């Protein structure tokens, strides 16, 4: 898997928008950090163009939001 998948780009909160007050910036920073770590992990691959964790057989976005890293990287 490449280190930068276009569908997993970090969420940009640096440019204010009319709805930017709705962002939980700390949560987004944590999410972006976890996705960055996962996307370079040897246990990450793609299934149907969606990055997955081989160890949990789930999409990275699901793991990052609801679970912990199975090998303790975060």
Buried (B, 14 or more C-beta within 10 A) or exposed (E): BEEEBEEBEEEEBEEEEEEEEEEEEEEBEEBBEBBBBBBEBEBBEBEEEBBBBEEBEBBBBEBBEEEEBBEEEB
